[in-house]
Amino acid sequence: MFVEVVQNNGNKYIRLVQSVRVTNKSGYKVSQKKVIKNIGPLDRFDDGQPDYVERLKKSFKAGDPLIPDLLPFCTENCHTETYRFSIRGGSPDCFGHPKLFSHLLLERILEELGLNTFFSSYKGFTKLEYDVYGFAKLLIFGRILNPASKCATIRQNGDYYEPVLNDFNPDNVYDTLSFLAGNKDKIIRRINTNLVKKAGRSPEVVYYDVTNFFFETEEPDGDILNDDGTVLEKGLRKFGVSKEERRQPIVQMGLFMDDDGIPIAIESFPGNTLDHLTLRPAMQKTIDSLDLSRFILVADRGICHYGNLLHLLDARNGYLVSKSLLKSTKAEQKWAYDDEGYVTVSPDFKYKSHVVKRDVKDENGNCRKIEEQVVVYWSRKFEERSRKENRQFLDFLQKLEEAPASFRVTALQAKTLKKFMRKEYINTKTGEAINSSDLKGFIDFAKVAEYKKSMGYYQIVTSELTMDPRTVIDKYHGLTQIEDQFRVMKGDLETRPVYVRTPEHVDAHLLICMIALVLIRIIQKHIRELGESPREDVYWNVGMSAERIQKALNKWKVDALPDDLYRFMDIDDPDLSLILKAFDIKIPAKLYRKAELKSLKTGTKIFM
């Protein structure tokens, strides 16, 4: 039984109805509504608060109806409904074929992000003959639930309770990738606009970091040149410094994320692009045109280039980035290592700060004057971690200093030692091996001492001159969230290795992964706001790990029974139960009709 509102002579009336199966004149069983009770005019019961009808329906399903006269029927509805159906031996109905139902939650999130209307409007405008939104949904759902190749993802269409696509040509998946790439900036803006309007996105802090993805190919892309050899377009897949130390072409990816950990924008660059060269183009492409209030960009030392920082200041934004002490001036290092001025929080942590004036150059080489706050802190935990990570190398250097004649330097060791070598002793032209007895001569142990001294110290520079130093440090530590998202993308969402080849398809692939990550983060935000967790292995900043969300959503299935009845699977799973609770999705222990399954989706609220 369920509550519905009908029109009669221009007035709205509430009634209680039940869906029953009857046999029509042709001998077929069809669904028909049976009125159980006429409750009365809507205006007699409406309390004037928003969404009264929706609240009435939910209260009836929960067993505590807003209208007391419904209570007896509610009790009957919850506890005494009897189902009768038969299955003949040998019938295929003897075996269950559960289908995924969790994609309906994912689809509701996409709708709230405005992507359904975006795709439908552009399909009409461009007169596309295939279901571009259906293909996009399949690619996004598949990336979250069961990551696979593009063709394999399309073959998952039959795994869902209601197939996402009907009567389709699988090859259109590549047309969809081209559409996504061509409209990437518009899609990102649409998502941001809806997050601003519906979820109140107005980040005080925007995080930015760069990672890269390798490709299953041995050959890098060539550049497109004109007749005089000028580069018109750089190839995308290039050899570069792989984060995973792969000897395969890579693509650089820059990701912006708000202070809720929800991605804002994503951009790709040739694999040999230095990190600091990605920020300005990425901001100019999307961030500068988004409806964001003033924010502080937080990034690591790879982005600390004053051309980047001036771009932020010129846009009336701020910055908070780490800066390498080893690459700072001698005066800056002396101030950082001097004990004077430090505020000692504990024997394991101290910090100090001051405001400095600098002469820096912008992207056009023009000299500019700026002021910035410099914060330096020392952490015993950070020092111990650095020493542990470098213990083998530090032990090698110590033994090398004590007995240089006893060592031969391998190619790998020479590469690691390069930053500690005196350049005037390296013969880069001939590659001539230097006798081990002379080894001490070209290792600069003063640099080794500086390296050891810097362990445990961290330097941050920021445009926020009056921000408390402890706040500066705390905001910078939030950058670990974006590193977590990289791990989710590379692990749970299996963003790499990347199998698509053309630059536009690579862009589309990364956009799909970003949208999938947005959906995961929205789910995590809802769970986090509940303030509870079924197990203790939950990260404080995500509510539930992406891996657990992925597993839980794959358990949310529905199985078709005879007589148009359906039952849910694994609803009592702790993680799945928590996800349902986070979105106030109530699934009473009963069998369901098709119309009731549909109402579960339409009644799900994403942004309150």
Number of C-alpha atoms within 10 A of each C-alpha: 21 18 20 14 16 12 10 9 5 7 11 14 17 20 19 18 17 16 16 13 15 13 11 10 7 6 8 9 14 13 16 13 13 13 13 14 15 11 17 13 17 17 12 10 15 14 11 8 7 9 10 15 17 12 14 19 16 20 15 23 20 15 19 15 19 19 12 10 11 18 15 11 19 21 16 12 18 16 13 10 11 8 9 7 9 10 12 8 8 8 8 10 14 13 10 11 14 19 21 22 23 21 25 20 22 21 18 18 20 21 15 18 26 18 21 16 15 16 19 14 12 15 17 10 9 8 9 12 9 17 20 22 20 20 25 21 21 24 29 28 25 23 26 30 21 19 17 17 16 21 13 14 19 23 12 17 20 14 15 18 19 14 14 20 19 11 7 13 11 15 11 16 23 16 16 21 25 19 19 23 22 15 13 21 19 14 21 22 18 18 21 22 19 17 19 15 12 14 16 11 19 18 17 15 22 24 29 24 24 25 19 22 22 26 21 14 16 10 12 17 19 12 15 12 12 10 6 6 9 10 12 10 11 14 19 25 27 24 21 21 19 19 13 10 9 14 14 19 25 29 25 26 22 19 21 24 24 20 18 18 24 24 26 23 27 26 22 22 25 23 26 18 18 16 21 18 15 21 26 18 13 20 20 11 15 18 19 13 11 17 13 15 11 16 19 22 23 26 26 20 18 16 24 20 19 16 19 20 22 21 18 22 14 9 11 12 18 22 24 27 27 23 22 16 22 14 9 12 9 11 8 14 17 11 14 25 16 9 12 9 13 17 13 13 9 9 8 12 17 18 22 20 21 13 16 12 10 11 10 15 15 15 13 7 9 8 10 12 9 12 14 18 21 25 23 23 22 22 18 16 12 16 19 14 14 15 16 12 11 13 13 10 14 15 11 13 17 13 12 17 14 10 14 18 14 11 14 16 14 9 9 8 12 13 10 12 16 13 13 17 20 14 13 7 12 15 11 8 6 7 8 9 10 14 11 15 13 11 20 16 13 16 22 15 17 10 15 17 11 13 13 15 13 18 18 18 20 20 23 24 23 24 23 18 15 10 11 13 22 14 10 20 19 11 17 20 12 17 21 12 18 23 15 14 21 20 15 19 21 16 13 22 25 18 23 16 13 18 16 18 14 14 19 17 21 21 23 23 23 21 24 25 23 24 24 24 25 21 23 21 22 19 24 23 19 21 21 19 11 14 9 14 15 11 9 9 10 15 10 10 15 22 22 27 18 23 14 14 22 19 15 21 20 19 21 22 21 23 17 20 19 12 15 15 16 19 17 22 16 14 20 11 12 13 21 22 18 23 20 19 15 20 18 15 18 14 17 14 11 15 17 18 16 12 10 15 16 11 10 14 18 12 14 17 14 21 15 6
